[in-house]
Protein backbone atom coordinates (compact mmCIF):
# COMPACT_ATOMS: atom_id res chain seq x y z
CA UNK A 1 0.00 0.00 0.00
CA UNK A 2 1.71 3.11 -1.31
CA UNK A 3 0.51 6.52 -0.13
CA UNK A 4 3.24 8.58 -1.80
CA UNK A 5 1.90 12.03 -2.62
CA UNK A 6 -1.23 11.61 -0.50
CA UNK A 7 -2.16 14.00 2.29
CA UNK A 8 -4.16 12.27 5.02
CA UNK A 9 -5.99 13.75 8.01
CA UNK A 10 -5.96 11.49 11.08
CA UNK A 11 -7.95 12.49 14.16
CA UNK A 12 -7.01 11.02 17.50
CA UNK A 13 -3.49 10.62 16.18
CA UNK A 14 -1.78 11.06 19.54
CA UNK A 15 -2.38 7.59 20.96
CA UNK A 16 -3.58 4.09 20.21
CA UNK A 17 -5.09 3.20 16.85
CA UNK A 18 -4.86 6.77 15.60
CA UNK A 19 -1.15 6.99 16.30
CA UNK A 20 -0.48 3.57 14.78
CA UNK A 21 -2.41 4.65 11.68
CA UNK A 22 -0.53 7.94 11.39
CA UNK A 23 2.85 6.22 11.75
CA UNK A 24 1.96 3.49 9.25
CA UNK A 25 0.71 6.04 6.71
CA UNK A 26 3.86 8.14 7.04
CA UNK A 27 6.10 5.10 6.63
CA UNK A 28 4.24 4.30 3.42
CA UNK A 29 4.74 7.73 1.94
CA UNK A 30 1.81 9.83 3.14
CA UNK A 31 1.93 13.37 4.43
CA UNK A 32 -0.03 13.17 7.67
CA UNK A 33 -2.04 15.96 9.28
CA UNK A 34 -2.52 14.88 12.90
CA UNK A 35 -5.38 16.18 15.04
CA UNK A 36 -5.51 15.38 18.73
CA UNK A 37 -6.07 17.05 22.07
CA UNK A 38 -2.65 16.68 23.70
CA UNK A 39 0.15 18.99 22.47
CA UNK A 40 2.68 16.64 24.09
CA UNK A 41 1.43 13.70 22.04
CA UNK A 42 1.71 15.83 18.92
CA UNK A 43 5.26 16.82 19.78
CA UNK A 44 6.38 13.21 20.05
CA UNK A 45 4.49 12.25 16.89
CA UNK A 46 6.09 15.12 14.97
CA UNK A 47 9.50 13.95 16.12
CA UNK A 48 8.71 10.42 14.94
CA UNK A 49 7.13 11.03 11.53
CA UNK A 50 7.40 14.74 10.71
CA UNK A 51 3.63 15.28 10.56
CA UNK A 52 1.66 18.52 10.51
CA UNK A 53 0.08 18.92 13.95
CA UNK A 54 -3.14 20.59 15.07
CA UNK A 55 -4.08 20.50 18.75
CA UNK A 56 -7.86 20.56 19.22
CA UNK A 57 -10.43 19.50 21.78
CA UNK A 58 -12.86 17.54 19.61
CA UNK A 59 -15.58 17.93 22.24
CA UNK A 60 -15.74 21.59 21.15
CA UNK A 61 -17.77 21.75 17.94
CA UNK A 62 -16.55 25.16 16.79
CA UNK A 63 -12.91 24.33 17.49
CA UNK A 64 -13.31 21.03 15.66
CA UNK A 65 -14.66 22.73 12.55
CA UNK A 66 -11.87 25.31 12.60
CA UNK A 67 -9.24 22.59 12.96
CA UNK A 68 -10.76 20.57 10.12
CA UNK A 69 -10.63 23.58 7.82
CA UNK A 70 -7.04 24.27 8.86
CA UNK A 71 -6.10 20.68 7.94
CA UNK A 72 -7.36 21.00 4.37
CA UNK A 73 -6.83 20.24 1.58
CA UNK A 74 -6.43 16.50 2.02
CA UNK A 75 -6.91 13.40 -0.11
CA UNK A 76 -8.03 11.02 2.62
CA UNK A 77 -9.55 11.15 6.11
CA UNK A 78 -9.40 8.81 9.10
CA UNK A 79 -11.76 9.68 11.94
CA UNK A 80 -10.14 7.82 14.81
CA UNK A 81 -10.55 10.02 17.88
CA UNK A 82 -12.59 8.48 20.66
CA UNK A 83 -13.16 8.57 24.38
CA UNK A 84 -15.05 6.61 26.99
CA UNK A 85 -16.34 6.80 30.54
CA UNK A 86 -17.24 3.61 32.41
CA UNK A 87 -20.65 3.85 34.07
CA UNK A 88 -23.43 1.37 34.67
CA UNK A 89 -26.58 2.29 32.76
CA UNK A 90 -28.41 3.42 35.90
CA UNK A 91 -25.53 5.76 36.72
CA UNK A 92 -24.85 7.30 33.30
CA UNK A 93 -24.65 11.06 33.68
CA UNK A 94 -25.98 13.44 31.06
CA UNK A 95 -22.60 15.16 31.05
CA UNK A 96 -20.69 11.99 30.15
CA UNK A 97 -23.33 10.87 27.66
CA UNK A 98 -23.05 14.21 25.87
CA UNK A 99 -19.24 14.17 26.02
CA UNK A 100 -18.99 10.73 24.40
CA UNK A 101 -21.41 11.67 21.64
CA UNK A 102 -19.58 14.95 21.06
CA UNK A 103 -16.21 13.24 20.57
CA UNK A 104 -17.22 9.85 19.16
CA UNK A 105 -20.11 10.84 16.88
CA UNK A 106 -20.38 14.59 16.34
CA UNK A 107 -16.69 15.32 15.77
CA UNK A 108 -16.37 12.74 12.96
CA UNK A 109 -19.42 14.30 11.31
CA UNK A 110 -17.94 17.80 11.45
CA UNK A 111 -14.50 16.81 10.18
CA UNK A 112 -16.02 14.69 7.40
CA UNK A 113 -18.32 17.54 6.37
CA UNK A 114 -15.42 19.91 5.89
CA UNK A 115 -13.30 17.26 4.14
CA UNK A 116 -16.12 16.27 1.77
CA UNK A 117 -17.15 19.83 0.98
CA UNK A 118 -13.61 20.65 -0.13
CA UNK A 119 -13.33 17.48 -2.24
CA UNK A 120 -16.68 18.06 -3.94
CA UNK A 121 -15.94 21.74 -4.59
CA UNK A 122 -12.63 20.82 -6.22
CA UNK A 123 -14.13 17.94 -8.21
CA UNK A 124 -11.81 15.35 -6.69
CA UNK A 125 -12.49 11.90 -5.29
CA UNK A 126 -11.57 10.78 -1.80
CA UNK A 127 -12.04 8.18 0.90
CA UNK A 128 -13.06 8.31 4.56
CA UNK A 129 -12.68 5.66 7.27
CA UNK A 130 -14.57 6.10 10.53
CA UNK A 131 -13.22 4.06 13.45
CA UNK A 132 -16.15 2.62 15.35
CA UNK A 133 -16.20 -0.41 17.67
CA UNK A 134 -17.72 -3.84 18.13
CA UNK A 135 -19.57 -2.06 20.93
CA UNK A 136 -21.82 -0.64 18.21
CA UNK A 137 -23.19 -4.17 17.61
CA UNK A 138 -23.45 -5.57 21.15
CA UNK A 139 -24.32 -4.35 24.60
CA UNK A 140 -21.33 -4.26 26.94
CA UNK A 141 -21.90 -3.64 30.66
CA UNK A 142 -20.73 -0.23 31.89
CA UNK A 143 -20.47 1.04 28.28
CA UNK A 144 -23.98 2.41 27.70
CA UNK A 145 -22.93 5.85 26.47
CA UNK A 146 -19.99 4.42 24.51
CA UNK A 147 -22.12 1.77 22.78
CA UNK A 148 -24.72 4.37 21.88
CA UNK A 149 -22.13 6.80 20.51
CA UNK A 150 -20.47 4.16 18.33
CA UNK A 151 -23.81 2.87 17.04
CA UNK A 152 -24.54 6.47 16.11
CA UNK A 153 -21.24 6.65 14.24
CA UNK A 154 -22.15 3.51 12.26
CA UNK A 155 -25.47 5.06 11.29
CA UNK A 156 -23.67 8.21 10.24
CA UNK A 157 -21.24 6.16 8.14
CA UNK A 158 -24.10 4.55 6.22
CA UNK A 159 -25.74 7.88 5.45
CA UNK A 160 -22.42 9.40 4.42
CA UNK A 161 -21.85 6.46 2.08
CA UNK A 162 -25.27 6.92 0.47
CA UNK A 163 -24.83 10.65 -0.07
CA UNK A 164 -21.10 10.95 -0.77
CA UNK A 165 -20.62 7.87 -2.94
CA UNK A 166 -22.24 9.50 -5.99
CA UNK A 167 -19.86 12.42 -5.47
CA UNK A 168 -16.80 10.15 -5.70
CA UNK A 169 -16.06 9.80 -1.98
CA UNK A 170 -15.99 6.30 -0.52
CA UNK A 171 -16.93 5.94 3.14
CA UNK A 172 -16.39 2.92 5.36
CA UNK A 173 -16.07 2.09 9.03
CA UNK A 174 -14.03 -0.37 11.03
CA UNK A 175 -15.28 -1.95 14.23
CA UNK A 176 -12.39 -3.22 16.35
CA UNK A 177 -12.68 -5.53 19.30
CA UNK A 178 -10.79 -4.56 22.45
CA UNK A 179 -7.54 -3.05 21.18
CA UNK A 180 -4.57 -2.59 23.49
CA UNK A 181 -4.58 1.20 23.62
CA UNK A 182 -4.36 3.40 26.73
CA UNK A 183 -8.15 3.77 26.66
CA UNK A 184 -8.65 -0.01 26.50
CA UNK A 185 -6.27 -0.60 29.38
CA UNK A 186 -8.45 1.76 31.41
CA UNK A 187 -11.64 -0.05 30.41
CA UNK A 188 -10.38 -3.64 30.67
CA UNK A 189 -7.93 -3.58 33.58
CA UNK A 190 -10.10 -5.95 35.65
CA UNK A 191 -8.64 -9.45 34.94
CA UNK A 192 -12.01 -11.19 35.41
CA UNK A 193 -13.73 -8.80 33.01
CA UNK A 194 -10.92 -9.17 30.46
CA UNK A 195 -10.96 -12.97 30.73
CA UNK A 196 -14.69 -13.09 30.06
CA UNK A 197 -14.21 -11.04 26.88
CA UNK A 198 -11.23 -13.12 25.72
CA UNK A 199 -13.24 -16.33 25.95
CA UNK A 200 -15.57 -14.89 23.28
CA UNK A 201 -12.75 -14.14 20.81
CA UNK A 202 -11.93 -17.29 18.81
CA UNK A 203 -8.42 -16.06 17.99
CA UNK A 204 -7.79 -15.86 21.73
CA UNK A 205 -6.30 -12.38 22.02
CA UNK A 206 -7.12 -8.70 22.03
CA UNK A 207 -6.07 -6.66 19.00
CA UNK A 208 -2.93 -4.56 18.69
CA UNK A 209 -3.23 -1.04 17.20
CA UNK A 210 -1.31 -2.13 14.09
CA UNK A 211 -3.90 -4.88 13.45
CA UNK A 212 -6.53 -2.18 13.03
CA UNK A 213 -4.30 0.29 11.20
CA UNK A 214 -3.58 -2.25 8.45
CA UNK A 215 -7.31 -2.58 7.73
CA UNK A 216 -7.81 1.19 7.79
CA UNK A 217 -5.06 1.66 5.23
CA UNK A 218 -6.55 -1.02 2.98
CA UNK A 219 -9.93 0.72 3.03
CA UNK A 220 -8.26 3.99 2.00
CA UNK A 221 -6.64 2.47 -1.08
CA UNK A 222 -7.94 1.86 -4.59
CA UNK A 223 -7.64 -1.86 -3.84
CA UNK A 224 -10.84 -1.35 -1.83
CA UNK A 225 -12.46 0.56 -4.68
CA UNK A 226 -15.76 -1.37 -4.46
CA UNK A 227 -15.90 -1.47 -0.66
CA UNK A 228 -18.37 1.21 0.40
CA UNK A 229 -20.76 1.78 3.28
CA UNK A 230 -19.32 -1.09 5.31
CA UNK A 231 -18.82 -1.31 9.06
CA UNK A 232 -16.07 -3.94 9.03
CA UNK A 233 -15.50 -5.92 12.23
CA UNK A 234 -11.82 -6.38 13.05
CA UNK A 235 -12.50 -8.56 16.02
CA UNK A 236 -10.78 -11.94 15.90
CA UNK A 237 -14.20 -13.54 15.40
CA UNK A 238 -15.84 -11.95 18.46
CA UNK A 239 -19.14 -11.31 16.69
CA UNK A 240 -19.51 -14.91 15.51
CA UNK A 241 -18.74 -16.43 18.91
VODOVO-605242 format. One record per atom (N, C-alpha, C): residue in three letters; z, x, y. Coordinates in steps of 0.1 Angstrom, whole numbers, plus 5000, padded with zeros to 4 digits. Layout:
alaZXY...
***
This chain:
unk500050084988unk500050005000unk500050095012unk498950085019unk498750175031unk498850095044unk499750125053unk499950055065unk499550145077unk498750245075unk498250325086unk497550245097unk498050265109unk497450195120unk497950055123unk498950015115unk499549885116unk500849895124unk501049795133unk502349785140unk503049665134unk504349695130unk505049585123unk506449565129unk506749445133unk508049405137unk508949375126unk510149435125unk511149405115unk512449375122unk512849245120unk514249215125unk515249245115unk516449265119unk517549305110unk517349435104unk516649525112unk516249655106unk517349755105unk518549725110unk519549825111unk520249855097unk520249755089unk521049765076unk520249695065unk520649725052unk520249645041unk518749635039unk518249515035unk516949495032unk516049525044unk516449495056unk515649515068unk515449665070unk516449745068unk516349885070unk515449945059unk515649905047unk514849955036unk513349925038unk513149805043unk511749765046unk511149845058unk511949875068unk511449955079unk511150095075unk512050155067unk511750285062unk510550295053unk510450205044unk509250205035unk507950185043unk507950095052unk506750075060unk506350205068unk507350265074unk507050395081unk506550505072unk507150515060unk506650615051unk505250585046unk504850465047unk503450425043unk502550405055unk502950465066unk501950475077unk502150385089unk503050285088unk503150185098unk503950245110unk503650185122unk504450195134unk505450075134unk506750105133unk507750005132unk508449975145unk508549845148unk509349805160unk510549735154unk511749795155unk512949755149unk513849675158unk514149555154unk515049465162unk516349455154unk517449475160unk518749455154unk519849455164unk521049415161unk522149395170unk522749525174unk522949625165unk523749745167unk522949855172unk523249905185unk522550015190unk522750145181unk523850155175unk524150275166unk523250275154unk523050155148unk522050145137unk520650185141unk520350145153unk518950175158unk518850325161unk519850385166unk519850535168unk519550605155unk520250575145unk520050645132unk518750615126unk518250485128unk516950455122unk515850525130unk515950535143unk515050615151unk514950755146unk516150815144unk516150955139unk515450975126unk515550865118unk514950875104unk513450855104unk512950755112unk511550715110unk510850715123unk511450745135unk510750745147unk510250605152unk511050505149unk510650365153unk510850335168unk510250225172unk510550175185unk511750075183unk512750085191unk514050015189unk514249915200unk514749795196unk515149695206unk516449635201unk517449655209unk518749595205unk518849455210unk519249355201unk519249215206unk520249145196unk520949055202unk521848965195unk520948835192unk520548825179unk519648715175unk520348585175unk521648575178unk522248445179unk522048385193unk521548475202unk521148435216unk519748395217unk519348275218unk517948225218unk517148295228unk517648295241unk516848355252unk516648505250unk517648575246unk517548715243unk516548745232unk516648655222unk515748675210unk514248655215unk513948555223unk512548535227unk512148655236unk513048705245unk512648815253unk512348945245unk513248965235unk513049085226unk511749065218unk511448945213unk510148925206unk508948955215unk508948915227unk507848945236unk507749095239unk508949155240unk508949305243unk508349375231unk508449325219unk507949395207unk506449385205unk505849295212unk504449265210unk503549375218unk502349385214unk501649325202unk502049385189unk501849315178unk502049365165unk501149295155unk500849365144unk499949315134unk500649225124unk501949265121unk502649205110unk504149175115unk504749085108unk506149055111unk506949025099unk508149095099unk509149065088unk510449015095unk510748885092unk511948825097unk513048855086unk513848955088unk514848995078unk516348975083unk516548955095unk517948955100unk518648835094unk519948855090unk520748745085unk522148775086unk522948675085unk524448685086unk525048585077unk526348595074unk527048495066unk528548495070unk529148385067unk530548375068unk531048295056unk532048345049unk532448285036unk533548175039unk533148045037unk534147935039unk533847835028unk534847775022unk534747665014unk534147545022unk533447455015unk532847345023unk533747275032unk534947245026unk535947165034unk536447245046unk536247365047unk536747455058unk535647505067unk534447465065unk533347515073unk533547475087unk533547575096unk533747535111unk532347515117unk532347435127unk531147405134unk530547535141unk531547615145unk531147745152unk530347835142unk530847855130unk530247935120unk528947875115unk528947745113unk527747675109unk526547695119unk526947675132unk525947695142unk525447845143unk526447935141unk526048085142unk525048115131unk525348075118unk524448105107unk523048045109unk522947925114unk521647865117unk520947935128unk521747975138unk521148045149unk520448175145unk521148255137unk520648385132unk519648375121unk519948285111unk519248285098unk518048195099unk518048095108unk516947995108unk516247995122unk517047975133unk516347965146unk515748095151unk516448205149unk515848335153unk514448365147unk514348345133unk513048365127unk511948275133unk512348155137unk511348065143unk510848115156unk511848165165unk511548215178unk510648335177unk511048435169unk510248555168unk508848525163unk508748435153unk507448405147unk506548325157unk507148245165unk506448175175unk505748275185unk506448365190unk505948465199unk504848555192unk505148595180unk504148675173unk502848595171unk503048475166unk501848395163unk501048355175unk501748325186unk501048285198unk500148405203unk500648525202unk499948645206unk498748665197unk498948655184unk497848675175unk496748565177unk497148445179unk496148335181unk495348355194unk496048395204unk495448415217unk494448525217unk494748625209unk493848745208unk492748725197unk492848615190unk491848595179unk491948685167unk493148735165unk493348825154unk494248765143unk493948805130unk494748755119unk496048835118unk496948785109unk498248845108unk498948795095unk500148845093unk500948805082unk502448805086unk503148705081unk504648695083unk505348685070unk506448755068unk507348735057unk508748705062unk509248585058unk510548545061unk511448575049unk512548645052unk513448685041unk514548575040unk514448495029unk515448395026unk516448435016unk516748355006unk517748384996unk517648284985unk518048324973unk518148234962unk519148124965unk520048144975unk520948044979unk520247924986unk518947934988unk518247824994unk517947724982unk518047774970unk517647684958unk518847634951unk520047694952unk521147664944unk522447654954unk523447574949unk524647574956unk525647674952unk526047764961unk526947874957unk528347844964unk529447844957unk530747814964unk530947914975unk531547854986unk531947934998unk530747975006unk529547925003unk528347955010unk527647835016unk528347735020unk527747605024unk526847625036unk527347695046unk526547715058unk525347805056unk525647905048unk524548005044unk523447935036unk523847865026unk522847795018unk521947695026unk522647625035unk521947535044unk520947605053unk521447715059unk520547795068unk519347855061unk519547895049unk518347955042unk517447855036unk517947735032unk517047625029unk516247575041unk516847585052unk516147555065unk515047655067unk515347775065unk514247885067unk513147855057unk513347815045unk512347795035unk511447675040unk512147575045unk511347455051unk510447505062unk511047585071unk510247635082unk509047715077unk509247795067unk508147885062unk507047795057unk507347685050unk506247595045unk505447535057unk506147485067unk505447435079unk504647535086unk505247655088unk504447765094unk503147795086unk503347795073unk502147815065unk501047715067unk501447585067unk500547475069unk499747495083unk500547525093unk499947525106unk499347655110unk499847765105unk499247895110unk498147945100unk498147895088unk497147945079unk495747925084unk495347805089unk494047785095unk493747875107unk494747925113unk494548015124unk494548165120unk494548185107unk494348325101unk495648405100unk496748335100unk498048395098unk498748345085unk498848445075unk499548405063unk501048415065unk501748315058unk503148315059unk503748295046unk504748375042unk505448365029unk506848395031unk507648365021unk509048395021unk509448475008unk510548545008unk511048604996unk512548554995unk512948534983unk514248474980unk515048564971unk515648674976unk516348764968unk517648704961unk518048754950unk519348734945unk520348824952unk521548834948unk522548924954unk521849064955unk521849114967unk521249254969unk522349344975unk522349464971unk523549544974unk523449604988unk523649514998unk523649545012unk525149535017unk525449585029unk526749565034unk527249425034unk526349325037unk526749185038unk527049135024unk526249185014unk526549135000unk527849194995unk528149314998unk529449374994unk530549294999unk530449245012unk531449155018unk531549025010unk530448975006unk530448844999unk530848844985unk530548964978unk530748964964unk531649074959unk532649104967unk533649214964unk534649174953unk534749044951unk535748994940unk535049024927unk535649104918unk534949144906unk534749024897unk535648924896unk535448804888unk534248724893unk534148704906unk533048634912unk531748704909unk531748834911unk530548914908unk530148904894unk531048914885unk530748904870unk530148774866unk530648664872unk530148534869unk528648524873unk528348584885unk526948584890unk526048674881unk526548784877unk525748884869unk525448824855unk526248744850unk525948684837unk524848584837unk524448544849unk523348444851unk522048524854unk522048654855unk520848724859unk520348794846unk519248754840unk518848814827unk518648964827unk518249014839unk518049164839unk519349234840unk520449164843unk521749224841unk522249314853unk521649294865unk522049374876unk521749304889unk522449334900unk522049294913unk520849374918unk520249324928unk519049394933unk519449504943unk518649604944unk518749714954unk517849674966unk518149714978unk517249684990unk515749714987unk515549834981unk514149874979unk513449774969unk514149714960unk513549614951unk512849504960unk513549464970unk513049354978unk512049404988unk512249524993unk511249575003unk509849594997unk509749634984unk508449644978unk507749514977unk508449404975unk507749274974unk507349234988unk508149254998unk507849225012unk506549295016unk506449425013unk505249495017unk504049445010unk504149414997unk503049354990unk502549224997unk503449135001unk503049015007unk502449035021unk502649145027unk502049175040unk500649225038unk500249275026unk498949345025unk497849245021unk496649295023unk495449215019unk495449185004unk496149264996unk496249244981unk496849104978unk497649054988unk498248924987unk497448814995unk496148834996unk495348755006unk495348615002unk495548574990unk495548424986unk496948374983unk497948454987unk499348414985unk499848364999unk500148234999unk500448165012unk501348045010unk502448045018unk503347925018unk504347935006unk504448055001unk505348074989unk506748114993unk507748064986unk509148124987unk509348194973unk509148324973unk509048394961unk510448444957unk511048394945unk512248454941unk512148604937unk513048684941unk513048824936unk514548834931unk514748794919unk516048754914unk516448794900unk515648884894unk515948924881unk516048814870unk515448694874unk515448584865unk516548484867unk517348504878unk518548424881unk518148274880unk517048234886unk516748094887unk516248024874unk515948114864unk515548054851unk516748054841unk517848114845unk518948134836unk519747994834
***
